[in-house]
Amino acid sequence: MTDLTPLAQAHCINRHGHEHRLGDARVRELLPQLPGWAVVEGGRVLEKTFRFPDYYRTMSFVNALAHVANAENHHPDLSVHYDRCVVHFSTHDVGGLSENDFICAAKAELLAG
């Protein structure tokens, strides 16, 4: 991803190894582009709770997000409830956050919007 490409329009690249883990400064640069998202678990996870009026809309979001995650080959951990879905992105192969997490979080934002 380049700084000129909006996160939601970028695509994930397979990333392996700690050299692809984002530093704190880069995380601070990217996070403002994702309103409502937080970095948790010691900086290793990007998290947001999406709220919906009912179970049907929650599941519609989950299914759409599953499709995007499959297309990008970057899969979140999800906690699904009647009226909300908690989304966690992390890149296990780098031991923390990578640009892929921010790209997919931006795509999740588009789905929920």
Helices and strands as residue ranges (DSSP letters): G 7-9, G 18-20, H 24-30, G 31-33, E 38-40, E 45-51, H 55-72, E 77-80, E 84-89, G 92-94, H 99-112
